[in-house]
Amino acid sequence: MFIYDKPIETEKDDFLGRKRFSKHLGKALLDWKEKESLVIAIYGEWGSGKSSVINLATENIEKSNHENKPTIIEFNPWIFSEEDSLGEHFFNEIAKELEIRNDTEKDKKIAKKLKFYASLLSLTPEENLLACLSSKALLVFGLIGISSSQIISWLNIPGNWIQNALLIGGSLLVLVELFKGYLAKLANYFDKKAAYYSKSISEVKREIKKELIDRQKKLVVVIDDLDRLNQSEIRQIFRLIRVNADFPNTIYLLAFDRKIIEKNLEEQVGVSGQDYLNKIVQVNFEVPFAKPSKISTFLFKELDRILNVLPGSAQKYFGQDDPYWANIYHSGFKDFFKNIRDVKRFASSLEFNISQMYQGEVMEVNPIDFIAIEAIRIFAPDFYLFMRTKCTLFTSTDSNNTSSSDNDPRKDEIEKALIKLPNETKESVLELIKRLFPQVDGLFQYGYSSHGHEWQSTWSNTLRVCATNNFDSYFTLIPGGDEEELSQFEIEDILNKSKSEEEFEKILREYIDKGKIRKVLERIQDFTDDQTRISQTNVKNVVKGLFNISDDLPEEKAGMLDFGANMDIMRIIYQLLKRETDKNKNFELLKEVIPSSKGIFGPLQKVSLESSIKEEGKDSDEFLVPKDEIEELKKLCLEKIIGSSTDDLIKHKNLHYILYRWKEWDKEEKWKDFIKEITANDTKLLLFIATFVTKSKSQTIGDYGVKVTKKFNYKSLNDFIDLSEIKLKLEEIKKQDSQLYKNNKEAIELFLDNFENKDKGDWD
């Protein structure tokens, strides 16, 4: 799943065509006949392939049949990063490599001398070590209250010498404890000085030079990734090369980003970094330029590999007849990839993250959008962090049409985040988000979103990130954006169940139990135009399934403008029936489904909506069924109501709606029989009365809690029963003070206590 980002080591892995340059470099090293030392530098930015070029060059050297093939030794300064005596480590490592190779007795001899030379290099005590020790000692004496004059007077050994000796001893103990690190280094210096006093550094160096000349074979010392060291280490390495650049038959092959090294040398040495390098490096090359087409080819190769692992449903988004992927690629996406390392870094991350975004054969996100968002995460991480909490900013379709595009606050907020990006990244990110979010494109072109809310369904259907209900999935990496949300796998499963009336109803009821039915109904609306998801032959199953659950839907609403789950059902049925051009077929479908369905409210509401179109005298195109057949559908609904038991109707949460439609459509006024039955039974009457108690919520400024106010809806009750008659019945029940009264006390008291004010505005 993860791509190991390492330099290539053999020609067979050369994707960028660097082998010709590398062979030429290897041959140049083989053909170098001079005895003098040579310092060669290969320049290139991070990820440009410097290490790969060196590996290919050394591979060609190793494969050659050259009589005096050079010995190649790699020194990795990272191993000794932030350690002292980098020079000692450098020559020790070369010595160890020569010992390991064990080519000749001469190499063993040179290795021994190099180790000796390394030890001599380490003899020089650290700069200002002795000065540091003396100043620290005086500081300690000062801290414990001993002045320099006191120290001098002690040396004359006065009468109280014992006290002074104890004080001096204690002071020395403090000094040793605090500065034992400095003392250890100083002791090490004198130990080595005693061990190697017999020869100077210059003598040993001359001996090594002679051995290297006699050796005949070149020694190629490769030092890579110098640009990754800190400033102090960079300076040490270049001082080391400069001081020892006179070793004969030695070639230093360096690789680094020239700009980084020059900048660090300027800050460390205080001279022109370019001039400093020119005095050390004798020959330099730039890594051959990688054509963008080569990088693109490698990118496509990696994308194809990743996409082939995804379910087949991912492939449809890259169809040849859809220009969306091409538009995304050329809008700014391709500009993020400067080298192979960029591609590898991106591909590893993409493969890991997108593998979480499908279940079975179902993609949870649009793979094109996910690829683009992942590119922003990798190459513009700060902007990605800005985006992930700004769903409304990027996906809102509200149109704040201002006179000038420069005045839109949404555009301003996005521009403030963009301006923080590097110049080479800013334009790419802007062009990319304009493609990903048509709403944002509208902001920058016109100053307002040029796409209305009706686009949300289309975007949601294709899993686009610009759809409000899809946005979070791309950043939380959780299907649906949240564990409580609906995943694409779930909605696909629900739509598949539409092949069976029973299975469809069953799964809808499961989501009622889970408390997620509203999310289901909202998402189904995104697919009502898609006959591959809901075929025309399955429409009847969907309509009947929705009618069946219509009496059992939750009543909660998200706000004043939310019409509830039942209206979601009506929208789905309307959108499905609208697909059929033959209205008679819709009539036959409803004529069959209404009597056989379990629910009352769904069929009643659907026919009521059709009836209202007729009453308003709207154009015939607005009808889903022939308008002459609406009365027939009303009769079918009335039969369902009349066929229901009184007890079931009283308990129905939509009782008032049912009663009004019954009263409105029933010319025989059979609804009055229902009322008579209720008023004849005190228990049923009280159940009926309780349904007219309404609740309203209010909250004043500064309050955390919500105040609930209960009122009695006299006006609605009066449409069905004489209020005076009810008042007498309730007073009689209250007088009896029976258990029936106690069980229904709230509704009875609310009715009686406010009866006199029933005609006022405060009491409905």
C-alpha positions in Angstrom: 0.0 0.0 0.0 2.8 2.4 0.8 5.5 3.2 -1.9 9.0 3.1 -0.5 10.5 6.4 -1.6 14.1 5.5 -2.2 16.4 6.3 -5.1 16.6 3.8 -7.9 19.5 1.5 -7.8 19.5 -0.2 -11.2 18.9 0.8 -14.8 15.7 -1.3 -15.1 14.0 1.1 -12.6 15.0 4.2 -14.6 11.7 5.8 -15.5 13.0 9.3 -16.3 15.7 8.3 -18.8 18.7 9.3 -16.6 20.8 6.2 -17.5 22.6 7.9 -20.4 23.7 10.8 -18.3 24.7 8.5 -15.4 26.7 6.2 -17.7 28.5 9.3 -19.0 29.3 10.4 -15.5 30.5 6.9 -14.5 32.7 6.8 -17.6 34.1 10.2 -16.8 35.1 9.0 -13.4 36.7 5.9 -14.9 38.6 7.9 -17.4 40.0 10.4 -14.9 43.8 9.8 -15.2 45.2 12.7 -13.2 46.7 12.0 -9.8 45.3 15.2 -8.2 42.2 15.1 -6.1 38.9 16.1 -7.7 35.7 17.5 -6.2 32.5 16.9 -8.2 29.1 18.2 -7.3 25.7 17.2 -8.6 23.1 19.9 -8.1 19.4 19.4 -7.9 16.4 20.2 -5.8 15.0 17.7 -3.3 13.4 14.8 -5.1 15.0 15.7 -8.5 16.9 12.4 -8.6 20.4 13.2 -7.5 20.8 10.0 -5.5 19.4 8.0 -8.4 21.9 9.4 -10.8 24.8 8.6 -8.4 23.4 5.1 -7.9 23.2 4.5 -11.7 26.7 6.0 -12.2 28.3 3.8 -9.5 26.4 0.8 -10.9 28.0 1.3 -14.3 31.4 1.7 -12.6 31.0 -1.5 -10.7 29.9 -3.4 -13.8 32.8 -2.1 -15.9 35.9 -4.2 -16.8 38.2 -1.2 -16.3 41.7 -2.3 -15.3 41.9 0.0 -12.3 38.3 0.3 -11.4 37.9 2.9 -8.6 36.9 1.9 -5.1 33.6 3.6 -4.2 32.9 4.5 -0.6 29.7 6.2 0.6 29.9 8.4 3.7 26.6 9.3 5.3 27.1 12.3 7.6 23.6 11.8 8.9 24.8 8.9 11.0 27.0 11.3 12.9 24.7 14.2 12.9 25.3 16.7 15.8 28.3 14.7 17.0 31.8 16.0 17.7 34.8 15.2 15.5 33.0 14.8 12.2 36.5 14.6 10.6 37.5 11.7 12.7 34.4 9.8 11.8 34.8 10.6 8.2 38.3 9.0 7.9 37.4 6.2 10.2 34.5 5.3 8.0 36.7 5.3 4.9 39.2 3.2 6.7 36.6 0.7 7.8 35.3 0.4 4.2 38.8 -0.3 2.9 39.2 -3.0 5.6 35.9 -4.6 4.7 36.7 -4.5 1.0 40.2 -6.1 1.7 41.2 -5.7 -1.9 45.0 -5.5 -1.3 47.6 -5.3 1.5 48.0 -1.6 0.5 44.4 -0.9 1.3 44.9 -2.4 4.8 47.9 -0.2 5.2 46.1 2.9 4.1 43.1 2.0 6.3 45.5 1.8 9.3 47.1 5.1 8.6 43.7 6.8 8.0 42.6 5.6 11.4 45.8 7.0 12.9 45.2 10.3 11.0 41.6 10.4 12.2 42.9 10.1 15.8 45.3 12.9 15.3 42.6 15.1 13.9 40.6 14.6 17.1 43.5 15.7 19.3 42.9 19.3 18.7 40.9 20.4 21.8 37.6 22.1 21.2 37.9 25.8 20.5 37.9 27.9 23.8 37.7 24.7 25.9 40.4 25.8 28.4 39.1 29.4 28.4 35.6 28.1 29.0 36.8 25.9 31.9 38.7 28.8 33.6 35.7 31.2 33.3 33.3 28.6 34.6 35.6 27.9 37.6 35.8 31.5 38.5 32.0 31.8 38.1 31.5 28.9 40.6 33.9 30.5 43.1 32.1 33.7 42.7 28.7 32.0 43.3 29.9 30.5 46.6 31.3 33.9 47.8 35.1 33.4 47.1 36.9 36.3 45.5 40.2 36.1 43.5 42.0 38.0 46.3 40.9 35.3 48.8 42.2 32.6 46.5 45.6 34.4 46.4 45.7 34.8 50.2 45.0 31.1 50.7 48.2 30.3 48.8 50.2 32.0 51.6 48.7 29.4 54.1 47.6 31.6 57.0 46.7 30.3 60.5 43.2 29.2 59.7 44.5 27.0 56.8 42.4 24.0 57.7 39.2 26.0 57.3 40.4 27.4 54.0 41.4 24.0 52.7 38.0 22.6 53.4 36.4 25.5 51.6 38.7 25.0 48.6 38.0 21.3 48.6 34.3 21.8 48.6 34.6 24.3 45.9 36.6 22.0 43.7 34.0 19.2 44.2 31.3 21.6 43.0 33.4 22.6 40.0 34.1 18.9 39.1 30.4 17.9 39.4 29.2 20.8 37.3 31.8 20.6 34.6 32.9 17.0 34.5 31.9 16.9 30.8 34.5 19.6 30.0 37.1 17.9 32.2 36.5 14.6 30.5 37.1 16.2 27.1 40.2 17.9 28.4 41.5 14.6 29.9 40.8 12.8 26.6 42.9 15.5 24.7 45.9 15.0 26.9 45.6 11.1 26.8 45.6 11.1 23.0 48.4 13.7 22.9 50.6 11.4 25.0 49.7 8.4 22.8 50.5 10.0 19.5 53.2 12.5 20.3 55.6 10.6 18.0 54.1 11.9 14.7 52.5 15.2 13.6 49.4 15.4 11.5 51.4 16.7 8.6 53.7 13.7 8.7 50.9 11.2 8.7 49.1 13.1 5.9 52.2 12.9 3.7 52.5 9.2 4.3 48.8 8.7 3.3 49.3 10.8 0.2 52.3 8.6 -0.8 50.2 5.4 -0.2 47.3 6.7 -2.3 49.6 7.5 -5.2 51.2 4.1 -5.0 47.8 2.5 -4.8 47.0 3.5 -8.5 43.3 2.9 -8.1 41.1 5.9 -7.5 39.1 6.3 -4.4 35.6 7.8 -5.0 34.0 9.1 -1.8 30.3 9.7 -2.3 28.6 12.2 0.1 24.9 12.6 -0.5 22.1 14.7 1.0 24.4 17.4 2.3 21.5 19.8 2.0 19.6 18.0 4.8 22.3 18.7 7.4 22.1 21.6 9.8 24.2 24.7 9.3 27.0 23.7 11.6 27.3 20.2 10.0 27.3 21.7 6.5 30.2 24.0 7.4 32.1 21.1 9.0 31.8 18.9 5.9 32.9 21.6 3.5 35.9 22.5 5.8 36.8 18.8 5.9 36.7 18.5 2.1 38.6 21.8 1.7 41.4 20.8 4.1 41.7 17.3 2.7 41.1 18.0 -0.9 44.8 17.5 -1.7 44.6 13.7 -1.2 45.8 12.3 -4.5 43.7 9.7 -6.5 40.7 10.8 -4.5 37.4 12.0 -6.0 34.7 13.5 -3.8 31.3 13.1 -5.4 28.9 15.4 -3.7 25.1 15.8 -4.2 23.0 18.6 -2.8 20.6 21.5 -3.6 22.9 24.3 -4.5 20.6 27.1 -3.3 20.2 25.6 0.2 23.9 25.0 0.6 24.8 28.5 -0.6 22.3 30.1 1.7 23.6 28.2 4.8 27.2 28.8 4.0 26.5 32.6 3.7 24.9 32.6 7.1 27.6 30.5 8.7 30.8 31.7 7.0 29.7 35.3 6.3 30.9 35.3 2.7 29.2 34.6 -0.7 28.0 31.0 -0.6 28.5 30.8 -4.3 32.1 32.0 -4.1 32.8 29.6 -1.2 31.5 26.6 -3.2 33.4 27.6 -6.3 36.7 27.4 -4.3 35.9 23.9 -3.3 33.9 22.3 -6.1 36.0 21.9 -9.3 33.3 20.3 -11.5 29.6 20.6 -11.2 26.5 19.2 -13.0 22.8 19.8 -12.8 20.6 16.8 -12.6 19.1 16.4 -16.1 15.7 18.1 -16.4 12.8 15.7 -16.1 10.2 16.5 -18.7 6.7 17.2 -17.2 5.3 14.6 -19.6 7.6 12.0 -17.9 6.3 13.0 -14.4 2.7 12.9 -15.7 3.2 9.4 -17.2 4.5 8.2 -13.9 1.6 9.9 -12.1 -0.9 8.2 -14.4 0.8 4.9 -13.9 0.4 5.2 -10.1 -3.2 6.4 -10.3 -4.1 3.5 -12.6 -2.6 1.1 -10.1 -4.6 2.6 -7.2 -7.9 2.8 -9.2 -7.6 -0.8 -10.3 -7.8 -1.8 -6.6 -11.1 0.2 -6.2 -14.5 -1.4 -6.9 -15.7 -1.3 -10.5 -18.1 1.5 -9.6 -15.1 3.9 -9.4 -14.2 3.5 -13.1 -17.4 5.1 -14.4 -16.4 8.5 -13.1 -13.5 8.5 -15.5 -15.6 7.8 -18.6 -14.3 9.2 -21.9 -17.5 11.0 -22.6 -17.2 13.0 -19.4 -14.6 15.8 -19.4 -14.6 16.3 -15.6 -11.4 14.4 -14.8 -9.6 16.2 -17.6 -10.8 19.5 -16.3 -9.7 18.7 -12.8 -6.3 17.5 -14.0 -5.5 20.6 -16.0 -7.1 23.1 -13.6 -4.1 23.1 -11.2 -3.8 19.5 -10.0 -1.0 18.6 -12.4 1.1 21.6 -11.3 1.7 20.0 -7.8 3.9 17.3 -9.2 7.5 18.6 -9.9 9.3 15.3 -9.5 8.9 11.5 -8.9 9.2 12.0 -5.2 6.1 14.2 -5.2 4.2 11.5 -7.1 5.3 8.7 -4.7 4.5 10.7 -1.6 1.0 11.5 -3.0 0.3 8.0 -4.2 1.2 6.4 -0.9 -1.1 8.8 1.0 -3.9 8.5 -1.6 -3.9 4.7 -1.7 -4.2 4.5 2.1 -6.9 7.1 2.5 -9.1 6.2 -0.5 -9.1 2.5 0.6 -11.2 3.6 3.5 -13.8 5.2 1.3 -15.6 2.2 -0.2 -17.6 -0.8 1.1 -18.0 -3.8 -1.1 -18.6 -2.5 -4.6 -19.8 0.9 -3.4 -17.7 4.1 -3.5 -18.5 6.5 -0.7 -16.9 9.5 -2.5 -16.4 10.6 -6.0 -12.8 9.3 -6.7 -11.9 12.3 -8.9 -12.9 14.8 -6.1 -11.1 12.7 -3.5 -7.9 12.6 -5.6 -8.0 16.4 -5.9 -8.8 17.0 -2.2 -5.9 14.6 -1.3 -3.5 16.7 -3.5 -4.5 19.8 -1.6 -3.9 18.0 1.7 -0.4 16.9 0.6 0.8 20.0 -1.2 -1.2 22.8 0.6 -1.8 21.4 4.1 -2.6 24.7 5.7 -5.3 25.4 3.2 -6.7 21.8 3.6 -7.0 22.5 7.4 -8.8 25.7 6.6 -11.2 23.9 4.2 -12.2 21.0 6.4 -14.3 23.1 8.9 -15.8 25.3 6.2 -18.6 23.2 4.7 -21.0 26.1 4.4 -18.4 28.4 2.9 -17.6 26.1 0.1 -20.9 24.3 -0.6 -23.6 26.9 0.1 -25.8 27.6 -2.9 -27.3 30.8 -1.3 -27.0 33.6 -3.7 -26.0 36.9 -2.0 -26.1 38.8 -5.2 -24.0 41.9 -4.6 -23.2 44.7 -7.0 -19.5 43.8 -7.1 -17.7 40.5 -6.7 -15.2 42.2 -4.5 -17.8 42.7 -1.8 -18.7 39.1 -1.1 -17.5 38.0 2.4 -17.3 34.4 1.3 -14.9 35.3 -1.4 -12.9 37.5 1.0 -12.5 34.6 3.5 -11.2 32.2 0.8 -8.8 34.8 -0.5 -7.4 35.4 3.0 -6.6 31.7 3.3 -5.1 31.5 -0.2 -2.8 34.5 0.3 -1.0 32.5 3.0 0.1 29.9 0.4 3.4 30.1 -1.5 3.0 31.9 -4.8 3.7 28.7 -6.9 0.9 26.9 -5.0 -1.7 29.6 -4.6 -2.9 29.8 -8.2 -3.0 26.0 -8.5 -5.2 25.6 -5.4 -7.5 28.4 -6.5 -8.1 26.9 -10.0 -8.6 23.5 -8.4 -11.2 24.6 -5.9 -13.1 26.5 -8.6 -13.5 23.2 -10.5 -14.3 21.2 -7.4 -16.9 23.8 -6.1 -19.0 25.5 -8.8 -20.4 27.7 -6.0 -16.8 29.0 -5.4 -16.3 29.5 -9.1 -19.5 31.7 -9.1 -18.1 33.7 -6.3 -15.0 34.6 -8.1 -16.7 35.2 -11.5 -19.9 37.0 -10.5 -19.6 37.7 -6.8 -22.3 35.1 -5.9 -23.1 31.5 -6.2 -24.3 30.9 -9.8 -25.7 27.5 -8.9 -29.0 27.2 -7.0 -30.1 24.6 -4.5 -31.6 22.4 -7.2 -28.0 21.4 -8.1 -27.4 19.8 -4.7 -29.3 16.7 -5.7 -27.3 16.2 -8.8 -24.0 16.7 -7.0 -25.1 14.4 -4.2 -26.0 11.7 -6.7 -22.5 11.7 -8.2 -20.9 11.9 -4.7 -19.3 15.3 -5.5 -17.5 17.2 -2.7 -19.5 20.3 -3.6 -22.7 18.7 -2.3 -23.3 19.8 1.3 -24.2 16.4 2.6 -21.0 14.8 1.0 -18.5 17.4 2.1 -17.6 16.1 5.5 -16.8 12.6 4.2 -13.8 13.9 2.3 -12.2 15.3 5.5 -13.4 12.9 8.3 -12.7 9.9 6.1 -15.9 8.4 7.5 -18.6 7.4 5.0 -21.3 10.0 5.3 -19.0 12.3 7.2 -20.1 10.9 10.5 -20.9 7.6 12.1 -24.4 8.8 12.6 -24.8 9.8 9.0 -25.9 7.6 6.0 -23.1 6.1 4.0 -23.2 5.6 0.3 -23.1 1.8 0.9 -26.3 2.1 3.0 -28.2 4.2 0.5 -27.2 1.8 -2.4 -28.4 -1.1 -0.2 -31.7 0.6 0.4 -32.2 1.4 -3.3 -31.4 -2.2 -4.2 -34.2 -3.4 -1.9 -36.7 -1.5 -4.1 -36.9 -4.6 -6.2 -39.1 -6.1 -3.5 -42.0 -4.3 -1.9 -41.5 -6.3 1.4 -37.8 -5.9 1.5 -38.0 -2.2 0.8 -40.6 -1.6 3.6 -38.5 -3.8 6.0 -35.3 -1.8 5.5 -37.2 1.5 5.8 -38.6 0.3 9.2 -35.1 -0.6 10.3 -34.0 2.9 9.7 -37.0 4.2 11.6 -35.8 2.1 14.6 -32.2 3.5 14.1 -33.5 7.1 14.1 -32.1 7.7 10.6 -35.2 7.6 8.5 -35.1 11.3 7.7 -31.6 10.9 6.3 -32.8 8.0 4.2 -35.7 9.9 2.8 -33.6 12.9 2.0 -31.0 10.8 0.2 -33.5 8.9 -1.8 -34.6 12.2 -3.4 -31.1 12.5 -4.9 -31.8 9.3 -7.0 -35.4 9.6 -8.2 -34.2 10.7 -11.6 -31.8 7.8 -11.9 -33.5 4.9 -13.4 -30.5 2.7 -12.9 -31.0 3.1 -9.2 -34.8 3.0 -9.1 -36.2 1.4 -12.3 -39.6 2.2 -13.6 -40.8 -1.3 -12.8 -39.8 -0.7 -9.1 -41.6 2.6 -8.7 -44.8 0.8 -7.4 -42.7 -1.0 -4.7 -41.2 2.3 -3.6 -44.6 4.1 -3.5 -46.3 1.4 -1.6 -43.4 1.0 0.9 -43.5 4.7 1.6 -47.3 4.6 2.1 -46.9 1.7 4.4 -44.6 3.5 6.8 -46.3 6.9 6.5 -48.2 6.5 9.8 -45.1 5.5 11.8 -42.7 8.3 10.8 -41.2 10.5 13.6 -42.7 13.9 14.1 -39.6 15.9 14.8 -38.7 18.9 12.5 -35.4 20.6 12.1 -37.0 24.1 12.1 -39.8 26.3 11.0 -39.1 25.6 7.3 -38.9 21.9 7.7 -42.2 20.2 6.8 -41.2 16.9 8.3 -40.6 13.3 7.1 -44.1 13.0 5.5 -43.3 15.8 3.1 -40.1 14.0 2.2 -42.3 11.0 1.2 -44.5 13.2 -0.9 -41.5 14.7 -2.7 -40.1 11.2 -3.5 -43.5 10.0 -4.9 -44.0 13.2 -6.9 -40.5 12.9 -8.5 -41.0 9.2 -9.3 -44.5 9.7 -10.8 -43.3 12.7 -12.7 -41.1 10.4 -14.7 -44.1 8.7 -16.3 -45.6 10.7 -19.2 -48.8 8.6 -19.3 -50.9 10.0 -16.4 -53.3 7.1 -16.7 -50.5 4.7 -15.6 -49.9 6.8 -12.5 -53.6 6.6 -11.7 -53.7 2.8 -12.1 -50.6 2.6 -9.8 -52.3 4.7 -7.1 -55.6 3.0 -7.5 -53.9 -0.3 -6.8 -51.5 0.8 -4.0 -53.9 3.0 -1.9 -56.3 0.2 -0.9 -53.6 -2.3 -0.2 -51.2 -0.1 1.7 -51.0 -0.2 5.5 -50.8 3.5 6.0 -53.6 6.1 6.0 -51.8 9.4 6.1 -49.5 8.9 3.1 -52.3 8.1 0.6 -54.5 10.8 2.1 -51.8 13.4 1.8 -50.8 12.5 -1.8 -54.4 12.6 -3.0 -54.9 15.9 -1.1 -52.0 17.5 -2.9 -53.4 16.4 -6.3 -56.8 17.7 -5.3 -55.4 21.1 -4.3 -53.9 21.4 -7.8 -57.3 20.9 -9.3 -58.9 23.4 -6.9 -56.4 26.0 -7.8 -57.1 25.6 -11.5 -53.5 25.0 -12.4 -52.3 23.8 -15.8 -52.9 20.2 -16.7 -49.2 19.6 -16.8 -49.1 19.9 -13.0 -51.2 16.8 -12.5 -49.7 13.4 -12.0 -53.0 11.7 -12.7 -55.9 12.7 -15.0 -57.8 15.3 -13.0 -61.1 13.6 -13.7 -59.8 10.6 -11.7 -59.0 12.5 -8.5 -62.4 11.9 -7.1 -62.0 8.2 -7.5 -58.8 8.3 -5.5 -60.6 10.3 -2.8 -63.2 7.6 -2.5 -60.4 5.0 -2.0 -58.9 7.1 0.7 -62.3 7.5 2.5 -62.8 3.8 2.4 -59.5 3.3 4.2 -60.5 5.8 6.9 -64.0 4.4 7.3 -62.6 0.9 7.5 -60.3 1.8 10.3 -61.4 1.3 13.9 -62.3 4.2 16.1 -59.6 3.4 18.6 -56.9 3.4 15.9 -58.1 6.7 14.5 -58.1 8.4 18.0 -54.5 7.3 18.6 -53.4 8.4 15.1 -50.8 11.2 15.4 -52.3 12.9 12.3 -55.9 12.5 13.4 -56.8 16.2 12.8 -55.6 16.1 9.2 -57.5 12.9 8.6 -60.7 14.4 10.1 -60.5 17.5 8.0 -60.0 15.5 4.8 -62.8 13.2 5.8 -65.2 16.0 6.5 -64.2 17.8 3.3 -64.5 14.8 0.9 -67.3 12.8 2.5 -70.6 14.0 1.1 -72.4 11.3 3.2 -70.9 12.9 6.3 -70.0 9.5 7.9 -67.4 11.3 9.9 -70.3 12.4 12.2 -70.9 8.7 13.1 -67.3 8.6 14.3 -67.9 11.7 16.5 -71.1 10.2 17.9 -69.3 7.1 18.9 -66.6 9.1 20.6 -69.0 11.4 22.6 -70.9 8.4 23.7 -67.9 7.0 25.6 -66.2 9.2 28.2 -62.9 7.4 27.9 -62.8 7.8 24.1 -64.0 11.4 24.5 -61.1 12.3 26.8 -58.6 10.7 24.5 -60.1 12.7 21.6 -60.1 15.9 23.7 -56.4 15.4 24.6 -55.4 15.6 20.9 -56.4 19.3 20.8 -53.9 20.3 23.5 -51.1 22.1 21.7 -47.6 22.9 23.0 -45.5 25.9 22.0 -41.9 26.6 23.0 -40.3 29.9 23.7 -36.9 31.2 24.8 -36.1 34.7 26.0 -32.7 36.4 25.5 -30.3 35.3 28.2 -32.2 32.1 29.1 -30.6 28.7 28.5 -33.8 26.8 29.0 -36.9 26.6 26.8 -40.3 27.5 28.2 -43.1 25.1 27.2 -46.6 26.6 27.0 -49.7 24.4 26.6 -52.9 25.7 25.1 -56.2 24.2 24.1 -57.2 24.5 20.4 -60.9 25.3 20.8 -61.3 26.4 17.3 -60.3 23.1 15.7 -62.4 21.1 18.2 -65.4 23.3 17.4 -65.2 22.2 13.7 -66.3 18.7 14.8 -68.1 19.0 18.2 -70.3 21.5 20.0 -68.0 23.0 22.6 -70.8 23.7 25.1 -71.8 20.1 25.0 -68.2 19.1 25.7 -68.0 21.6 28.6 -71.0 20.0 30.4 -69.6 16.5 30.0 -66.2 17.5 31.3 -67.7 19.3 34.3 -69.7 16.2 35.2 -66.6 14.0 34.9 -64.7 16.5 37.2 -67.5 16.5 39.7 -67.3 12.7 40.0 -63.6 13.0 40.8 -63.1 9.5 39.5 -59.9 7.8 38.4 -60.9 8.8 34.8 -60.7 12.4 35.9 -57.4 12.0 37.6 -55.9 10.3 34.5 -57.0 13.1 32.3 -56.9 16.0 34.7 -54.5 18.1 32.7 -56.6 18.2 29.5 -59.9 18.7 31.4 -58.6 21.5 33.5 -57.0 23.2 30.5 -60.3 23.1 28.6 -62.4 24.3 31.6 -60.1 26.9 33.0 -59.8 28.8 29.8 -63.2 28.2 28.3 -64.4 31.7 28.9 -61.4 33.1 27.0 -61.7 30.7 24.1 -62.7 33.4 21.7 -59.7 35.6 22.4 -56.5 35.5 20.4 -54.5 33.9 23.2 -56.7 30.8 23.1 -57.3 29.1 19.8 
